[in-house]
Amino acid sequence: MPDKLLIVDDDIETLRMVGLMLQRQGFEIAAANNGAQAISQAAHERPDLILLDVSLPDMTGYEVTRILRKDPQTAVTPILMFTAHTQLDAKMKGYEAGVDDYLTKPVHPVELVARIKALLARNQGRVPGLAAAERGYVLGVMAPKGGMGVSSLVLNLAINLYKNFKQELIAAELRPGNGTWGQELGFANPNGLNNLLRLKLHEINAETVEKELVRTNYGVRLLLASNSLSDLSLLTSGPQSEAIVEHLSTLAPLCLLDIGAPILTGFDRICSHLQEMIVVTEPYPNTAIRTRRLLDELNERGFGRGRLLTVVMVNRVRADVQLSISQVEERLGVPVQVFFPPAPEQSYQAGMRNLPLIEVQPTSLLSQQFTLLAGIIHKRVKQ
């Protein structure tokens, strides 16, 4: 049975031409030329995907999207916004309203069909009838380069959130072949992420994701990645990674994602599921430069504007030759929310005893800073 597409555009010629072209590609077509008709058609026709213009005579495409996302029957129906609006603000408005992808006119028919097929493939694993309100708060943590302590920060932040605020959550490593939590906590087979990435896209659903989560003695569930070089090839599994993130958001009110350096295939699509990004930096000139570039790129994706962007600084070396917090803030152009001081003895003991950092010395300055950041995050989730 062919996939059914609902095309929504106030221009009758566009409806005719695009509809005819997509029919030739094997799709079944329904059409609407205003917002009210689009909402009615979506409920009646139950399309597999909606191709939606922004400028409609009775309401905007953003308003149509928000209404559709509140209806359990259309809450996860893929919406591809197809419009002449090229401004970045218009694009971010679309993502914030709940669209899955955004294309500007004119576009080559081959690209349009490719985007439609990609969205339809991703949607095969979605949970039917799941309203947007039922999804949890998804927060990513990353740095401009590797080796800056992102994984340790995510793990200890997750444990602190549960320990001090009883916050139910899931923390996930998203970098196959680069996992660290399994070894740090003494798990023998940290292959949950890798197992999921090897599945076909339609096999990834809430149930299969839940089965790969491990429960810890610290109250949090984890999705663990291996540290085997043979699994690095899975870094290119972009559609599977996005599907995993989407389903994680249905399994807990808060999800923390260890993104690490921005090398994941499908990074932009994963970002579209995030309410907030935490960026880790260091008190060194070159790192500050790279962090500023990363912040600029994230700003283009809506972070620091419609979505929250938080900067924290990690200093793991006791040295006088480094930038002060105020100097880092001056170079970044944004404030540093939390500063994590060096704690080499605490880190050594954690490694020797297979314990999280904050469990070695719960009252240390480092642990207090984790509690500070956890409090900020917990407050946002409750809002």
N, C-alpha and C positions, 0 to 999 in steps of 0.2 A: 504494500500500500504506500503511495507516494506521501512525502511530508507535505503538510499544508502550511502555507505562508499567508499571513495577513499583511497586506501592503496598505499603509496609511499615508496619504498625501493629498493636499488640497488641489494639486495640479492634475487635471484629468489626463492630460497627455503623458505625464510621468507615470501615472497609474497604468495606462494602456501599454506604454513601451516597456516598462520594467516588468509588468505582469506577463506580457507576451514572451519576453526574453527568458524569464524564469520558468514559464510553462514549457518552453523548448528544452529546458534542462531537466524536465521530469517532475517539477513541483506542481502541486495543486494550489490554486491561487484564490484568495478572497480579498476584497478591497473595501476601503472606507475613505471618505474624503473630509472627515471632520472628527474631532475628539469624541463626541458622544456616540457617533456611529462606530468608531473604533472600539470603544469600551463594550458596546452592545454586541458587536461582531465577535470580539474576543470571547465573550461569555457563551455566545451561540455556536460559533464555529469551532471553538477549542483548537486554535492553530498550534502547530509545533514551533513556530517562530513568528515574531512580529517585526516588520520592517517599518520604522516609524519616523516621520518627518517632525521637525521642531515647530515650524510655523503652520498652525492650523487655524481656521476661521473662528472657532468657538473657545479654544483653550490651547495651551502650548503642549508640545510633546512631553515636556517635563511633568506637567500636571497629569497627563494621561498615564505616564509611567507610574507616578506615585499612587494613582487610583488602582491600577492593575496590580501593583505590588501588595496592596492591602487585601486583595481578594485571594483567598487560599487557592482558588482554581487557576489563577494566573500569576501567583506569587513567584514561581520559578520558570515561567515561560520565557525563553530567550528573547530579548528585545535588542535589535540592532538599529541604532539611531542613524538615519541616512538623510543628511541635510546639507544645505549650502552654507550653513554657519561654520566658519573655519576658526573662529577665535578660541583660544585655549579656555577662557572662562565658560564658553558654551559647552565645550567638551566635558569639563569638570562638572558642570551643572547636570549633564546627562548621567555621568557616573554616580553622582551623589543622589540623583533621583532613583537610580536603580537599573539603568540600562547595562547590558552586558558588553556591548561593543559600540564603536562610533566610527562612522565613515562620512567623509565630506564629498559632496558632488562637485564636479563630475568624477566618476570612478570607472575604471575599466571593468567590463562585465566579468572578466575572469577573476578579478580580485573580489568583487561582490559575491560571486558564487562560492569562492573559497572561504570567505568569512562566514557565510551562511552555513556551509557544511561543517566548519569547525565548531560553530556554536551548537549546531544540532548534535554533533558527536559528543561534545562536553555535557550536553543536557541529558544524555542517556542515563547518567549515573545520579542525577539529582533526585531529591526526595519529593515525590508528588504532593502537592497541597501544603507545602511548608511555607508559612508566611514569613516575610522578612523580619517581623517582630520576634519570631522564634529563634532567630540566629543570635549567637553570642557576640560579645565584644572581641574583635580580633586585633591583636597588636603584634607588629613585627619588630625585631631588633636586628640592626645591621651596623656595619662599619665600612669605611672607605677601602679597607684592605684586611687581609687575614692576620691572625695572630694578635688580636687586640682584646681578647677576653670576652667576646660576645657570648659564646656558649656557657661559660661559667656565670656570666651575669644573668642570662635567662633562667638557668637552673636554680640559682640561689634566690632570684626574685620570685620565681614560682613557689618555692618552698616557704619563703617568708610570707607571701600572700596568704597561704593556707594557715601557717602557724600563728600569725598575728591577727589575721582578719577573717579566718575561716572562709576564705574565698574559694569556692569550687572552681577548678580550672584544669586545662590540659596544656602541657608544654610539648612542643614538637621540634625535633631537629629536622631541617629540610635539606641537608647537604649529604647525600649518599657518598659513602667512602670517606667522610670527614667527621663522623660522629665521635663524641668524647664522653657523653653521659654514661653509656654502658660500662665503660672501663672505670670511670670515676666512682660509680655506685656499686660495682661488682656484679653486673649482669653478664651472664655467660654468652648469650646470643642476642646482641642488640641489632636485630634485623627487621624490625617492624616497618620502617619506612621503605627499605629495599624490597620487602615482600609486596608492598602495595604498588610500588613503581613498576614492578614486573607484571602486574595484572593488566588485562585489556581495559580500556577506558570504561566500558559499560559494566565491568565487574567491580568497579570502585563505588561503594555506597556506604551509608552510615554503619551498616552491620559489619562489612569487611574492615572498615577503619577501626571500629570499636574492638574487634578481635585482636588487632595488632597493638593495642595500647597495653602498657604494663603499669601495674599499681605499685606504688612505693610505700615505704614505712613513714613517709613524710606527708601523706595525705593528697598527693598530686598524681595524676596519670600522665605518663610520658609516651611519646612516639619516638623510638630510638632509631638512630642510623648507625650502620656499621662503620668501621674505620679501615676497611679493606680497599686497597688500590683497585682491585678488580671491579669494584662497584662505582668507580668514578664515571663510567660511561652513562650511568643512570641520571647524571646531571642534566642530560638533554631531554628528559621525560617531562616536558613542560605541561602538556594537557593533564597528565596524571597528577602532577604536583598541585595544579590548580584544583582538580577534583578533590584531592585529599584535604586541602585547606577548606574548601567549601563545606565538606561533610564534618570536619572537625568543629566548625562553627555551630553545628546543630547538636553537638554532644556535650557542650558545657557552656555556661554563661560567659566564660573568658577563655581565650586561647592565646598563648604566647608562642611566637614562631621564631626560632633561631635561623635567621636568613644568612647571617655572616656577611661576606663580601658580595657585591652585586654581580654574581656570575651565573645565577640560575637561569636556565631557559624558561621563558614564560614569566619573567620577573614582573613585567607590567601587568599581566593578568592577575598574578598573585596580589599585587598591590591594590588592585581594584576591590579586593575583599577586606582590606584593612581599614579600621577606624583611626588607627594611630601608628606612627613609626617612631621608634627610639633609635637615635643614632649615637654610636659610641665613638668618642674621640680620645686623643692623648695630648699631653702638654708639650708637643714638639712641633717646630715650625713646619716641616714637610707634611706631617699628619694634618695640621690645621689647614694647610692649602688643599689637600685632598678632601678633607671633610667639607670645606666650603664648596667645592665643586659638587660633591654629593648632595649637599643641602640644596643647591641651586637646581639640580636635576630632579630631586624629590619635590621641590616647589612647583616645577612644571607639571608634576603629576597630581597636584592638588594638596600635598602635605604642607602644613604651615599656612594654609588658606581655608579650604573647606574641611580638611582633616588635620588632626593634631600632629605636630612634629616636636619631639622632645629630644634635647641633647644632654647626654651625660658624659662625664670625663673619668677615665680610668688611668691611674698612675700606679704602675707596678714596680717602679724602681725608685729607690731613695737617692736622689741626686739634686744638687743645687743648680745644675745647668739645665734648666727647663723653663718653659713659659709659666707664668702665673695664670690663675683662673681669669683674671681681668684681661690679660693679654690674649688668651685664647678666645674669649668672648669678643674682643675687638676684631680679631681676624675673621671670626665666623659671622659676625653681625647679628648673633642671637645669644640669649643667655644660656649658661650651663645650669641645668636644674639641680643636678646632684653630682658630687665629686666623690669618687671612691679612692681612698688612700692606699698606699702600698702596704701589704701584709705578708711578707715572704715566709715568716715562721708559720703563720696560720695556713698558708697555701701548702707548705711542706707537710704539715700534720694532716691536712685534709687528704693529700695524696697517699700518705702512708696508711691511713685508717679507712680509706674508701668512704669518706664523709663529705658532705657539702661544706663549703667554707663557713657558712653561718652557724653550722652545728658544732664546729670546733671551739669557737669562742663566741657564744651568743650575745655577749655584752660588749664586744669590741667596737671600735669606731667604724670599722668596715661593716659589721652587722647592723649597726645603727643606721648607716646610710642606705642599706638595703630596705630597712623598715621605713625610712623616709620615702623612698621611691615607691615601695609597695603601697603606702598610704595614699599617695597621689593617684596611682592606678586604680586602687579599690574605690576611691571616691568617684572616679570617672565612670566606672562600670555601674555603680549604683545609680548614677544619674540617668 
